[in-house]
Amino acid sequence: MIACCAIISMITCTVAVAEQSTSLYSTVLGPGNMELGINQRFRYEYLDEYNIKKFGTGHDDNVLLSRTQLYLKYEIPHGPSFFLQGQDSRFWFSDDINKDDYIQQCPYYNDFDLRQAYIEWRKIANTALGFKAGRQTIGYGDGRIFAGGSWGNVGRHLWDAVIMSYAIEKVKFNFIYGQKILFDWNEFDGDHYDYDVYSLYVQTKPVSGHVLDLFYVLKNNDDSANGKDELTVHTVGFYGKGKWRQLDYNATAAYQFGEDGPDDIAAYMMHAQMGYTLPHRFQPRLSAGYTIGSGDDDPNDGDKKTYDGVFGGIASYYGRMNLFSGSNLEDLQAEISIKPCKGVSVSLDYHWFSLAEKKDAWYYCNNKAMRKDNTGSSGSDLGQELDLICKYKVNPHLELMAGYAFFVPGSFAENTGSSEDAHWGFTQVTISF
């Protein structure tokens, strides 16, 4: 903790000097503007009875995470822009995680590597057409379908992709083809997962203050030569959000169909949340929500009914401790948040988790089955989690964050293995300019 305080003090002083500029360096170069920037993040975590690999470790652990991102951007007014970003991710102190335990992907460690390199032209020659091509993150809506996954030290989703767009008035069509990057902690990130992704994502604003997005995503692997089953997953659905006076809402629904080897796919996800902000200077907001990701009630009937999460994020949706991925999951949620002063926000979030289907598994943050009872006799109660998160945006260059959470296991965890309460605490500092 002394080291963390020293880091914060050092960065605060550095940022105070740099407050005059929004980036590290910016200059006019030829017909456009060139910009250099850096984002440095440190996060210390204390984990008790769980880690990023599993729940029920039987001991505690701590880890200091460091992520450095450097970028170069060149933008021509009313023309294309070019973006190049490198990232270095490292960790220290952990007794549970060793990068050598991972053949390729270590969630905490990746030597300096290319993160993004793309060209983008939002309005080609001032027309309604646009494109973005190259290595990039993809995020839409609330991040439950496409998300960059920036909470993780290395990242969750990164793409070599081409996005063509067509925007007219209140509607924007996004046509996407991409291959997802397979991170390699020891070599250049040049490999991809063995499937292609095609998508149409339509963004609309039907009336002021409201958003409605429609999407179709195809994940396809028709090459069984590598020993894996052929996979074709179609996902269709919508995302909506809006605000009316003090009330706000957001909702996402997705249905999946297709084939996974010999099995037919029939899965779904639904999320709905309603919030109310009181007319007070602290802006207290109360909200309640419900999420369900379908599970498989019979793994031997030729139908696969477990929702696969598409390419969404998890860190801020299914509890901050990242014990769940959204597959075969029901989540009842309630939250209260306040903004006591400028740049400061505090939130208290409660989750009650249960299995959607008793005979399906508890799917961990890596979307792999961690525990399962084929008989269904262990029940469906996974447990309850309480998250307290505090953020302080000191200025445009410096953000501080801290939190504490604990998880109380339910009957399913008690009947299938270790079931001690789990705890998590963290402090984080991010500097960017």
C-alpha positions in Angstrom: 0.0 0.0 0.0 2.9 2.4 0.7 4.1 1.7 -2.9 0.7 2.5 -4.2 0.6 5.8 -2.3 4.0 6.8 -3.6 2.9 6.0 -7.2 -0.2 8.2 -6.7 1.8 11.1 -5.3 4.3 10.9 -8.1 1.6 10.8 -10.8 -0.3 13.7 -9.2 2.8 15.9 -9.4 3.4 14.9 -13.0 -0.2 15.6 -14.0 -0.2 19.0 -12.3 2.7 20.1 -14.6 0.9 18.7 -17.7 -2.5 20.4 -17.0 -1.9 23.0 -19.8 -2.2 20.3 -22.5 -4.8 17.6 -23.3 -2.2 15.4 -24.9 1.5 14.7 -24.5 2.4 16.4 -27.7 0.4 18.0 -30.6 1.5 19.8 -33.7 0.3 20.8 -37.1 2.0 18.6 -39.7 1.3 19.1 -43.4 -2.4 19.1 -44.1 -3.4 17.6 -40.7 -2.6 17.5 -37.0 -0.4 14.9 -35.3 -0.9 14.0 -31.7 1.1 11.8 -29.3 -0.3 10.5 -26.0 0.1 8.1 -23.2 -2.2 6.3 -20.8 -0.7 4.7 -17.7 -2.7 2.7 -15.2 -1.7 1.0 -12.0 -4.1 -1.2 -10.0 -3.5 -3.0 -6.8 -5.9 -5.9 -5.9 -6.4 -8.0 -2.9 -8.2 -11.3 -3.5 -9.4 -13.7 -0.8 -10.8 -17.2 -1.6 -10.8 -16.6 -5.4 -8.7 -15.4 -8.3 -9.0 -14.8 -12.1 -8.8 -18.6 -12.6 -11.3 -20.0 -10.1 -13.4 -19.6 -7.0 -12.5 -21.4 -3.8 -8.7 -21.1 -3.7 -8.5 -21.7 0.1 -6.2 -18.6 0.6 -5.7 -15.0 -0.3 -3.5 -13.3 -2.9 -2.5 -9.8 -4.0 -1.4 -8.4 -7.3 -0.1 -5.1 -8.7 -1.1 -4.6 -12.3 0.5 -2.1 -14.7 -0.8 -1.2 -18.1 0.9 1.3 -20.4 -0.7 2.5 -23.6 1.1 4.8 -26.1 -0.6 6.2 -29.2 0.1 8.3 -32.3 -2.8 9.9 -34.1 -2.7 11.9 -37.4 -6.0 13.5 -38.6 -6.7 15.5 -41.7 -9.7 17.8 -41.3 -12.7 16.5 -43.3 -10.5 13.6 -44.3 -9.1 10.3 -43.0 -7.4 9.8 -39.7 -4.7 7.3 -38.8 -4.3 5.8 -35.3 -1.4 3.7 -33.9 -1.4 2.3 -30.4 1.0 0.0 -28.5 0.3 -1.6 -25.1 2.5 -3.2 -22.4 0.8 -5.2 -19.6 2.6 -6.5 -16.5 2.0 -7.7 -13.0 3.9 -8.4 -9.7 3.5 -10.0 -6.3 0.9 -12.7 -7.2 1.4 -16.2 -5.7 -1.4 -17.7 -7.8 -0.7 -16.4 -11.3 2.4 -17.2 -13.3 2.6 -16.2 -16.9 4.5 -19.4 -17.7 1.4 -21.4 -16.8 -0.3 -20.0 -19.9 0.6 -21.4 -23.4 -0.6 -18.2 -25.0 -3.1 -15.9 -23.2 -2.2 -14.6 -19.8 -4.9 -12.2 -18.6 -2.4 -10.1 -16.6 0.7 -10.1 -18.9 1.6 -9.3 -22.5 4.9 -7.8 -23.6 4.8 -4.5 -25.5 2.7 -5.3 -28.5 0.6 -3.6 -31.2 -2.9 -2.9 -29.8 -4.5 -0.8 -32.5 -3.5 0.3 -36.0 -6.3 1.5 -38.2 -7.3 4.1 -40.8 -10.7 5.8 -40.4 -12.7 8.1 -42.6 -16.1 8.9 -41.0 -17.5 10.8 -44.0 -15.8 9.9 -47.2 -15.6 13.1 -49.3 -18.4 14.5 -47.1 -20.8 11.8 -48.1 -22.9 9.5 -45.8 -20.3 6.7 -46.3 -17.5 5.9 -43.9 -15.1 3.2 -43.0 -12.7 2.0 -40.3 -10.1 -0.7 -41.2 -7.3 -2.4 -39.3 -6.6 -3.6 -35.8 -9.2 -2.1 -33.4 -11.6 -2.4 -30.5 -15.3 -2.6 -31.3 -18.0 -1.4 -28.9 -21.7 -0.6 -29.3 -24.6 0.1 -27.1 -24.1 -0.9 -23.4 -21.3 -3.3 -24.3 -23.2 -6.5 -23.8 -22.9 -7.6 -27.4 -19.7 -5.8 -28.6 -17.2 -4.4 -26.0 -13.6 -3.5 -25.8 -13.2 -5.1 -22.4 -10.8 -2.4 -21.1 -11.0 -3.3 -17.4 -8.8 -6.3 -17.9 -5.0 -5.7 -17.7 -4.5 -7.1 -21.2 -8.0 -6.7 -22.7 -10.9 -8.9 -23.5 -11.7 -8.3 -27.2 -9.5 -7.0 -30.0 -10.1 -7.3 -33.7 -8.5 -7.2 -37.2 -11.6 -5.8 -38.8 -13.2 -3.7 -41.5 -16.3 -1.6 -40.6 -18.2 0.1 -43.4 -20.8 2.7 -42.3 -23.7 4.6 -43.9 -25.3 7.4 -41.9 -28.6 9.2 -42.7 -30.3 11.6 -40.3 -31.2 9.5 -37.2 -29.9 6.1 -38.5 -26.4 4.7 -38.9 -25.7 1.3 -40.5 -22.5 -0.5 -39.5 -21.4 -3.5 -41.6 -18.6 -5.4 -39.9 -16.2 -8.2 -40.8 -13.6 -9.2 -38.4 -11.3 -11.8 -36.9 -10.7 -11.8 -33.2 -7.1 -11.5 -31.9 -5.6 -14.4 -30.0 -3.3 -12.7 -27.4 0.1 -14.2 -27.0 2.1 -13.1 -24.0 5.4 -14.2 -25.4 5.1 -13.3 -29.1 3.6 -10.8 -31.5 -0.2 -10.9 -31.4 -0.6 -12.2 -34.9 -2.9 -15.2 -34.5 -6.7 -15.2 -34.6 -9.5 -17.4 -33.2 -10.6 -20.0 -35.6 -13.8 -18.3 -36.7 -14.9 -15.3 -38.7 -17.4 -12.7 -37.6 -19.9 -10.8 -39.7 -22.3 -8.3 -38.3 -24.9 -5.6 -39.1 -25.3 -3.2 -36.3 -27.9 -0.4 -36.8 -27.9 2.6 -34.5 -31.1 4.8 -34.4 -32.4 7.7 -32.3 -36.1 7.6 -33.0 -36.9 10.5 -30.6 -34.9 12.9 -28.5 -33.4 11.3 -25.4 -34.0 7.7 -26.6 -31.8 5.2 -28.5 -32.7 2.0 -30.2 -30.1 -0.3 -31.7 -30.7 -3.4 -33.8 -28.1 -6.0 -34.4 -27.3 -9.3 -36.2 -24.0 -11.1 -35.5 -22.7 -14.3 -37.3 -19.9 -16.3 -35.7 -18.8 -18.9 -38.3 -16.2 -21.7 -38.4 -16.9 -24.0 -41.3 -13.4 -25.6 -41.2 -13.4 -28.9 -39.2 -9.9 -29.9 -40.4 -8.4 -28.7 -37.1 -10.4 -31.3 -35.2 -13.1 -29.0 -33.9 -16.7 -29.2 -34.8 -18.2 -26.8 -37.3 -19.8 -23.7 -35.6 -22.4 -21.3 -36.9 -24.0 -19.0 -34.4 -26.5 -16.3 -35.4 -27.4 -13.7 -32.8 -30.2 -11.2 -33.4 -31.6 -8.6 -31.0 -31.9 -5.0 -29.9 -30.5 -2.6 -27.3 -32.5 0.5 -26.1 -32.0 3.2 -23.6 -33.7 6.5 -22.7 -34.5 9.1 -20.2 -37.7 11.0 -19.3 -37.3 13.6 -16.5 -35.9 11.7 -13.5 -36.5 8.3 -14.9 -34.1 6.3 -17.1 -34.1 2.8 -18.6 -32.0 0.5 -20.6 -32.7 -3.0 -22.0 -31.0 -5.6 -24.2 -32.4 -8.8 -25.7 -30.6 -11.3 -27.9 -31.7 -14.7 -29.4 -29.2 -17.2 -30.8 -29.7 -20.0 -33.3 -27.5 -22.1 -35.6 -25.4 -25.3 -35.2 -22.5 -26.3 -33.0 -21.3 -29.6 -34.5 -24.2 -32.0 -34.2 -26.2 -29.8 -31.9 -28.8 -27.2 -32.8 -28.4 -23.8 -31.0 -31.4 -22.2 -29.3 -30.3 -19.7 -26.6 -31.2 -16.2 -25.4 -30.3 -13.3 -23.2 -32.5 -10.6 -21.7 -31.6 -7.6 -19.6 -33.8 -4.7 -18.3 -33.0 -1.9 -15.8 -34.9 1.1 -14.5 -33.5 4.0 -12.6 -34.7 7.1 -10.9 -32.5 10.2 -10.0 -33.8 12.3 -7.1 -33.7 16.1 -7.6 -31.0 16.7 -5.1 -27.6 18.3 -5.5 -25.9 14.9 -4.8 -27.9 13.4 -7.7 -28.8 10.2 -5.8 -29.9 7.5 -8.2 -31.8 4.3 -7.4 -32.1 1.5 -9.9 -33.2 -2.1 -10.1 -32.5 -4.6 -12.9 -32.8 -8.2 -14.0 -30.7 -10.2 -16.4 -31.0 -13.8 -17.6 -28.7 -15.8 -19.9 -30.2 -19.1 -20.9 -28.8 -22.5 -19.8 -29.1 -26.0 -21.1 -31.6 -28.2 -19.2 -30.5 -31.4 -21.0 -27.0 -31.7 -22.5 -27.9 -34.9 -24.4 -31.0 -33.9 -26.3 -29.2 -32.5 -29.3 -30.1 -28.8 -28.5 -27.5 -26.4 -27.1 -29.3 -23.8 -25.1 -26.5 -22.0 -23.2 -26.1 -18.4 -24.2 -22.5 -17.7 -25.3 -22.1 -14.0 -24.5 -21.3 -13.0 -28.1 -18.4 -10.4 -27.6 -19.7 -8.5 -24.7 -18.0 -7.2 -21.5 -18.6 -8.6 -18.0 -16.8 -6.5 -15.5 -19.6 -4.0 -14.8 -22.5 -6.2 -15.5 -22.3 -9.5 -13.5 -20.6 -8.2 -10.4 -17.3 -6.4 -10.1 -15.5 -9.6 -8.8 -15.9 -11.2 -12.2 -17.1 -14.5 -10.9 -19.6 -15.0 -13.7 -19.8 -14.5 -17.5 -23.6 -14.2 -18.1 -24.1 -17.8 -19.4 -26.7 -19.9 -17.6 -27.2 -17.0 -15.2 -30.0 -15.1 -13.5 -29.0 -11.8 -11.9 -31.2 -9.7 -9.7 -29.6 -6.3 -9.2 -30.2 -3.1 -7.2 -27.9 -0.1 -7.0 -27.7 3.3 -5.3 -25.2 5.9 -6.4 -24.4 9.5 -5.5 -22.2 12.4 -6.8 -21.3 14.2 -3.6 -19.0 16.8 -5.3 -17.5 17.6 -8.7 -15.7 14.6 -10.3 -16.6 12.2 -7.5 -19.1 9.3 -7.7 -19.9 6.6 -5.2 -22.0 3.5 -6.0 -23.2 0.5 -4.0 -24.3 -2.4 -6.1 -26.1 -5.6 -4.9 -26.4 -8.8 -7.0 -28.3 -12.1 -6.3 -27.1 -14.8 -8.7 -28.6 -18.1 -9.5 -28.4 -20.7 -12.3 -30.9 -20.4 -15.1 -30.9 -24.2 -15.4 -29.8 -26.5 -12.5 -28.3 -29.2 -14.7 -26.1 -26.7 -16.5 -22.8 -25.2 -15.2 -21.6 -22.2 -13.3 -19.7 -20.4 -16.1 -16.7 -18.4 -14.8 -15.4 -15.0 -16.2 -13.5 -16.9 -19.0 -16.9 -18.4 -20.0 -15.7 -21.9 -19.1 -17.7 -24.3 -16.9 -16.2 -24.2 -13.4 -18.7 -26.3 -11.5 -21.5 -28.5 -12.6 -24.0 -31.0 -11.1 -25.5 -33.1 -13.9 -28.3 -34.3 -11.6 -29.5 -30.8 -10.7 -29.7 -31.8 -7.1 -27.3 -29.1 -5.9 -29.9 -26.4 -6.4 -29.6 -23.1 -8.3 -28.6 -20.5 -5.7 -25.1 -19.3 -6.6 -24.8 -16.5 -4.1 -24.9 -12.8 -3.4 -22.4 -10.0 -4.0 -22.1 -6.5 -2.7 -19.9 -4.0 -4.5 -18.8 -0.5 -3.3 -17.0 1.6 -5.9 -15.6 5.1 -5.6 -14.3 7.2 -8.5 -12.6 10.6 -8.4 -11.7 12.3 -11.7 -9.2 14.9 -10.4 -8.8 16.6 -13.8 -8.8 15.6 -17.4 -5.4 13.8 -16.9 -5.9 11.9 -13.6 -8.5 9.5 -12.3 -8.5 7.7 -8.9 -10.6 4.7 -8.2 -11.1 2.3 -5.2 -13.5 -0.4 -4.3 -14.4 -3.3 -2.0 -16.6 -6.3 -2.6 -17.6 -9.5 -1.0 -19.4 -12.6 -2.2 -21.5 -15.0 0.0 -21.9 -18.4 -1.8 -25.3 -20.0 -2.1 -26.4 -23.6 -1.9 -25.1 -24.6 -5.3 -21.5 -23.5 -4.3 -21.9 -25.2 -0.9 -22.9 -28.5 -2.5 -20.3 -28.5 -5.2 -17.0 -27.6 -3.5 -15.3 -24.9 -1.5 -17.8 -22.3 -0.2 -16.0 -19.8 1.9 -16.9 -16.1 1.6 -14.8 -14.3 -1.0 -13.4 -10.7 -0.7 -11.9 -8.3 -3.1 -10.4 -4.8 -2.6 -8.6 -2.6 -5.0 -7.1 0.9 -5.6 -6.4 2.3 -9.0 -4.8 5.3 -10.5 -4.9 6.3 -14.2 -2.9 9.0 -15.8 -3.5 10.1 -19.4 -2.2 12.9 -21.6 
